[in-house]
Amino acid sequence: MSRKRAYRSKMRILADMMRAIQSEGEEGVGPTKILYAANLSHDRLTQYLDELIEKDLIREANPESDNRIYFLTEKGREFLREFVRMERFSEAFGIEI
């Protein structure tokens, strides 16, 4: 008997990445920690990091450097707060986001 695999939505993946960045606080976080915390392939990680930067949800310190470090922006912190509210709301109705 096969078990159906639940896939994460893009919004959940982005939130997981942002939570990984937030968990490191003011020190920021490198791409490897984000990759493991969000359980992503390197290609998807790169794609989503670019999107988060483009949307001003995260920022990259020293983009030209080999030692990339990511930080949440104020807009990113606000996104996470609202995402948590949406999670709670949808769970109250038994809906998974």
CYANA upper distance limits for C-alpha pairs under 8 A (distance plus 0.5 A):
  8 ARG  CA     12 ARG  CA      6.50
  8 ARG  CA     13 ILE  CA      6.97
  9 SER  CA     13 ILE  CA      6.87
  9 SER  CA     97 ILE  CA      7.32
 10 LYS  CA     14 LEU  CA      6.70
 11 MET  CA     15 ALA  CA      6.62
 12 ARG  CA     16 ASP  CA      6.56
 12 ARG  CA     97 ILE  CA      7.74
 13 ILE  CA     17 MET  CA      6.77
 13 ILE  CA     38 ALA  CA      7.07
 14 LEU  CA     18 MET  CA      6.70
 14 LEU  CA     48 TYR  CA      7.57
 14 LEU  CA     52 LEU  CA      8.26
 15 ALA  CA     19 ARG  CA      6.50
 15 ALA  CA     80 LEU  CA      7.08
 15 ALA  CA     83 PHE  CA      8.02
 16 ASP  CA     20 ALA  CA      6.78
 16 ASP  CA     37 ALA  CA      7.76
 16 ASP  CA     38 ALA  CA      5.83
 17 MET  CA     21 ILE  CA      6.99
 17 MET  CA     34 ILE  CA      6.26
 17 MET  CA     35 LEU  CA      8.29
 17 MET  CA     37 ALA  CA      7.56
 17 MET  CA     38 ALA  CA      5.89
 18 MET  CA     22 GLN  CA      6.56
 18 MET  CA     58 ILE  CA      8.29
 18 MET  CA     72 LEU  CA      7.51
 18 MET  CA     76 GLY  CA      7.93
 18 MET  CA     80 LEU  CA      7.96
 19 ARG  CA     23 SER  CA      6.48
 19 ARG  CA     80 LEU  CA      8.15
 20 ALA  CA     24 GLU  CA      7.48
 20 ALA  CA     29 VAL  CA      8.32
 20 ALA  CA     33 LYS  CA      7.82
 20 ALA  CA     34 ILE  CA      6.19
 20 ALA  CA     37 ALA  CA      6.53
 20 ALA  CA     38 ALA  CA      7.82
 21 ILE  CA     25 GLY  CA      7.69
 21 ILE  CA     28 GLY  CA      6.80
 21 ILE  CA     29 VAL  CA      6.15
 21 ILE  CA     34 ILE  CA      7.37
 21 ILE  CA     70 TYR  CA      7.28
 21 ILE  CA     71 PHE  CA      6.70
 21 ILE  CA     72 LEU  CA      7.07
 22 GLN  CA     28 GLY  CA      8.26
 22 GLN  CA     71 PHE  CA      7.97
 22 GLN  CA     72 LEU  CA      7.00
 24 GLU  CA     28 GLY  CA      6.18
 24 GLU  CA     29 VAL  CA      6.65
 26 GLU  CA     71 PHE  CA      8.03
 27 GLU  CA     71 PHE  CA      8.42
 28 GLY  CA     69 ILE  CA      6.23
 28 GLY  CA     70 TYR  CA      5.76
 28 GLY  CA     71 PHE  CA      5.43
 29 VAL  CA     33 LYS  CA      7.19
 29 VAL  CA     34 ILE  CA      7.76
 29 VAL  CA     69 ILE  CA      5.66
 29 VAL  CA     70 TYR  CA      5.80
 29 VAL  CA     71 PHE  CA      7.42
 30 GLY  CA     34 ILE  CA      7.26
 30 GLY  CA     67 ASN  CA      8.11
 30 GLY  CA     68 ARG  CA      6.36
 30 GLY  CA     69 ILE  CA      5.17
 30 GLY  CA     70 TYR  CA      6.73
 31 PRO  CA     35 LEU  CA      6.52
 31 PRO  CA     45 LEU  CA      8.45
 31 PRO  CA     68 ARG  CA      7.57
 31 PRO  CA     69 ILE  CA      7.67
 31 PRO  CA     70 TYR  CA      8.15
 32 THR  CA     36 TYR  CA      6.81
 33 LYS  CA     37 ALA  CA      6.46
 34 ILE  CA     38 ALA  CA      6.37
 34 ILE  CA     45 LEU  CA      8.45
 35 LEU  CA     39 ASN  CA      6.25
 35 LEU  CA     40 LEU  CA      5.83
 35 LEU  CA     41 SER  CA      7.49
 35 LEU  CA     42 HIS  CA      7.47
 35 LEU  CA     45 LEU  CA      6.74
 36 TYR  CA     40 LEU  CA      7.29
 40 LEU  CA     44 ARG  CA      6.74
 40 LEU  CA     45 LEU  CA      6.45
 41 SER  CA     45 LEU  CA      6.59
 42 HIS  CA     46 THR  CA      6.67
 43 ASP  CA     47 GLN  CA      6.78
 44 ARG  CA     48 TYR  CA      6.55
 45 LEU  CA     49 LEU  CA      6.47
 46 THR  CA     50 ASP  CA      6.69
 47 GLN  CA     51 GLU  CA      6.90
 48 TYR  CA     52 LEU  CA      6.61
 49 LEU  CA     53 ILE  CA      6.66
 50 ASP  CA     54 GLU  CA      6.57
 51 GLU  CA     55 LYS  CA      6.66
 52 LEU  CA     56 ASP  CA      6.70
 52 LEU  CA     57 LEU  CA      5.73
 52 LEU  CA     58 ILE  CA      6.22
 53 ILE  CA     57 LEU  CA      6.47
 53 ILE  CA     58 ILE  CA      5.65
 53 ILE  CA     59 ARG  CA      6.13
 53 ILE  CA     60 GLU  CA      7.92
 56 ASP  CA     73 THR  CA      7.36
 56 ASP  CA     75 LYS  CA      7.36
 56 ASP  CA     76 GLY  CA      7.78
 57 LEU  CA     72 LEU  CA      6.71
 57 LEU  CA     73 THR  CA      5.96
 57 LEU  CA     74 GLU  CA      8.01
 57 LEU  CA     75 LYS  CA      5.95
 57 LEU  CA     76 GLY  CA      4.48
 57 LEU  CA     77 ARG  CA      8.24
 57 LEU  CA     79 PHE  CA      8.20
 58 ILE  CA     70 TYR  CA      7.13
 58 ILE  CA     71 PHE  CA      6.00
 58 ILE  CA     72 LEU  CA      4.87
 58 ILE  CA     73 THR  CA      5.60
 58 ILE  CA     76 GLY  CA      6.60
 59 ARG  CA     70 TYR  CA      6.20
 59 ARG  CA     71 PHE  CA      5.87
 59 ARG  CA     72 LEU  CA      6.86
 59 ARG  CA     73 THR  CA      6.97
 60 GLU  CA     68 ARG  CA      7.23
 60 GLU  CA     69 ILE  CA      6.27
 60 GLU  CA     70 TYR  CA      5.10
 60 GLU  CA     71 PHE  CA      6.96
 61 ALA  CA     68 ARG  CA      6.86
 61 ALA  CA     69 ILE  CA      5.86
 61 ALA  CA     70 TYR  CA      6.69
 61 ALA  CA     71 PHE  CA      8.15
 62 ASN  CA     67 ASN  CA      8.11
 62 ASN  CA     68 ARG  CA      6.95
 62 ASN  CA     69 ILE  CA      7.99
 63 PRO  CA     68 ARG  CA      6.85
 72 LEU  CA     76 GLY  CA      5.89
 72 LEU  CA     77 ARG  CA      6.88
 73 THR  CA     77 ARG  CA      6.86
 74 GLU  CA     78 GLU  CA      6.74
 75 LYS  CA     79 PHE  CA      6.67
 76 GLY  CA     80 LEU  CA      6.80
 77 ARG  CA     81 ARG  CA      6.80
 78 GLU  CA     82 GLU  CA      6.77
 79 PHE  CA     83 PHE  CA      6.50
 80 LEU  CA     84 VAL  CA      6.67
 81 ARG  CA     85 ARG  CA      6.98
 82 GLU  CA     86 MET  CA      6.73
 83 PHE  CA     87 GLU  CA      6.63
 84 VAL  CA     88 ARG  CA      6.77
 85 ARG  CA     89 PHE  CA      6.66
 86 MET  CA     90 SER  CA      6.50
 87 GLU  CA     91 GLU  CA      6.51
 87 GLU  CA     96 GLU  CA      8.29
 87 GLU  CA     97 ILE  CA      7.40
 88 ARG  CA     92 ALA  CA      6.72
 89 PHE  CA     93 PHE  CA      7.47
 90 SER  CA     94 GLY  CA      6.76
 90 SER  CA     95 ILE  CA      5.49
 90 SER  CA     96 GLU  CA      6.94
 90 SER  CA     97 ILE  CA      7.64
 91 GLU  CA     95 ILE  CA      5.98
 91 GLU  CA     96 GLU  CA      6.98
